[in-house]
Amino acid sequence: MARMQAGAVAVLAVLAVMSVASEARADEAVYQFRTEEDPSTPPDMAVCAGAPFAANVFLGASVYVPIHRPWDGKVIYDGRKRAGTATACVRITDPSFPPGQQVPFYARFNLPDGSFTASGTCTLVSNDVPEAGLVLAGCALSLVQVPRGFVGGTVSSTSVFNPRRLPGYSTGSHYTLYVYRDSRHRRDAREEWEEWEAAQVAARAEAE
């Protein structure tokens, strides 16, 4: 029975890889991670000096990779092993953070695959959920600098800003980075192996 289950898992893994290959083109990559403001990783002011606006808020953060529940995508573990660092540069003109306001945002994400720099705006969603003073926002950014092997893409986020330092809340974001590869640079063997391993893990989870 155990041998049959192992065989079924292997088949599921192959099918999962085939499904991923059919749904995602070889010239794109998607990264999902979260950032959390971290005093041990201060903002890189040289990054903010390159912003297309005069920033007056500077944030340094650590990058973590959360784990999602495979059947519904819910985050079940935020991840505590740092996978990189980030610097965010913002211009705030109204400290009341009125919902609907758009604020300029510039950031660099130093990830294992290289540094990605993005520029755009964040739209303030609320300033009193779940309590007054906590700011929720959504950001839409364009990649303006990418590592070798990539040509550009987008970054989006759901973000929490805690300017009043309310207890129990952290300033941070959940990001999706969607980037296109340079067609002259194919995926390497490491990436293909990682995708295979991820497919096996997903298949085991489905079989349990």
C-alpha positions in Angstrom: 0.0 0.0 0.0 2.8 2.4 0.9 4.5 1.7 -2.4 1.3 2.4 -4.3 0.8 5.7 -2.4 4.4 6.7 -3.2 3.8 5.9 -6.8 0.6 8.0 -6.8 2.4 10.9 -5.2 5.1 10.7 -7.9 2.4 10.7 -10.7 0.7 13.7 -9.0 4.1 15.5 -8.9 4.6 14.9 -12.6 1.1 16.2 -13.4 1.6 19.2 -11.2 4.9 20.1 -13.0 3.1 19.6 -16.4 0.3 21.9 -15.2 2.7 24.6 -14.1 4.5 24.3 -17.4 1.3 24.7 -19.3 0.0 27.6 -17.3 3.2 29.7 -16.9 5.4 30.7 -19.8 9.2 30.1 -19.4 9.9 33.9 -19.7 8.1 34.9 -16.6 8.7 34.5 -12.8 6.5 35.3 -9.8 7.8 35.9 -6.3 5.6 36.3 -3.2 7.1 37.5 0.0 6.4 39.7 3.0 8.4 42.6 4.5 8.5 43.8 8.1 10.2 46.9 9.3 13.4 45.9 11.1 15.7 48.2 13.1 18.6 45.9 12.3 18.2 46.6 8.6 18.1 50.4 8.3 17.0 52.0 5.1 19.6 52.5 2.4 19.6 56.2 1.8 21.5 55.8 -1.4 18.4 54.0 -2.8 16.1 56.9 -1.7 18.4 59.4 -3.3 17.5 57.8 -6.7 13.7 58.2 -6.1 11.9 60.4 -8.6 10.6 62.5 -5.8 11.8 64.0 -2.5 11.0 61.3 0.1 10.4 62.2 3.7 9.7 58.8 5.1 12.4 56.1 5.0 11.8 52.4 5.9 14.2 49.5 6.3 12.8 46.0 6.4 13.6 42.4 6.3 12.1 40.0 3.7 10.5 36.7 4.7 8.9 34.0 2.7 5.5 32.8 4.1 4.0 29.4 3.8 0.6 29.0 2.3 -2.0 26.4 3.0 -2.2 24.5 -0.4 -5.9 24.1 -0.7 -7.0 27.7 -0.1 -3.8 29.9 -0.2 -4.2 31.1 3.4 -0.9 32.1 5.1 -0.3 29.6 7.9 3.3 30.6 8.7 4.8 34.1 8.2 8.3 32.8 8.0 11.0 33.9 10.4 14.2 33.1 8.4 15.3 36.3 6.6 15.5 35.8 2.9 16.6 39.4 2.0 16.2 43.1 2.8 14.3 46.0 1.5 14.3 49.8 1.5 11.2 51.9 1.0 11.1 55.6 0.3 7.7 57.5 0.7 6.5 61.1 0.5 3.8 61.9 3.0 2.1 65.2 2.8 -0.9 64.7 5.1 -0.2 63.0 8.4 -3.9 62.2 8.8 -3.5 59.6 6.0 -6.9 60.2 4.4 -8.4 57.2 2.6 -8.2 57.5 -1.2 -5.0 59.5 -1.2 -2.2 58.3 -3.4 1.3 58.7 -2.2 4.5 58.2 -4.2 6.5 55.1 -3.3 10.0 53.9 -4.3 11.6 50.7 -3.1 14.4 48.2 -3.6 14.1 44.5 -2.7 17.3 42.6 -2.3 16.4 39.0 -2.9 18.4 35.9 -3.4 18.0 36.3 -7.2 19.2 39.9 -7.1 18.0 43.4 -6.4 14.7 44.7 -7.9 13.9 48.4 -7.8 10.3 49.6 -8.2 8.5 52.9 -8.4 4.9 53.9 -8.3 2.1 54.9 -5.9 0.3 53.5 -2.9 -3.4 54.2 -2.4 -4.5 54.7 1.2 -7.4 52.4 2.0 -8.2 53.2 5.6 -6.8 54.9 8.7 -9.0 53.3 11.4 -9.1 49.5 10.8 -9.0 47.7 13.1 -8.3 50.8 15.2 -7.7 54.5 14.7 -4.2 55.3 13.6 -3.4 52.1 11.7 -3.1 52.7 8.0 -3.9 50.1 5.3 -2.8 50.7 1.7 -2.4 49.0 -1.6 0.6 49.7 -3.9 1.0 49.3 -7.6 4.6 49.7 -8.8 6.6 49.3 -12.0 10.0 47.6 -11.9 12.6 50.2 -13.0 15.8 48.2 -12.3 16.1 44.5 -12.5 18.9 41.9 -12.2 20.7 40.5 -15.2 18.5 38.0 -17.0 15.2 40.0 -16.5 13.7 42.8 -18.5 10.9 44.3 -16.2 7.6 43.8 -14.7 5.4 44.9 -11.8 5.2 44.8 -8.0 1.9 45.0 -6.0 1.3 44.9 -2.3 -1.2 44.9 0.5 0.5 47.1 3.1 0.2 48.1 6.8 1.7 51.3 8.1 1.9 51.9 11.8 3.0 55.6 12.2 1.8 55.9 15.8 3.6 52.7 16.8 0.4 51.2 18.1 1.1 48.0 20.1 0.4 44.7 18.4 1.0 45.9 14.9 4.0 46.0 12.6 4.7 48.1 9.5 5.0 45.8 6.6 3.6 44.4 3.4 2.7 41.2 1.5 4.2 41.6 -2.0 3.7 39.9 -5.4 6.6 40.6 -7.8 5.8 39.6 -11.4 8.8 39.9 -13.7 9.6 38.9 -17.3 12.9 37.2 -18.2 15.2 38.2 -21.0 14.5 35.7 -23.7 18.3 35.2 -24.1 18.6 33.8 -20.6 16.8 30.5 -20.0 16.0 29.1 -16.6 18.9 27.3 -15.0 18.9 23.8 -13.6 18.5 25.0 -10.0 15.2 26.7 -10.8 13.9 23.7 -12.6 14.8 21.4 -9.7 13.2 23.8 -7.2 10.0 23.7 -9.2 10.1 19.9 -9.2 10.6 19.8 -5.5 7.7 22.3 -5.0 5.5 20.1 -7.1 6.3 17.1 -5.1 5.5 18.9 -1.8 2.2 20.0 -3.2 1.4 16.5 -4.4 2.1 15.0 -1.0 -0.1 17.6 0.6 -3.0 16.7 -1.7 -2.5 13.0 -1.0 -2.6 13.4 2.8 
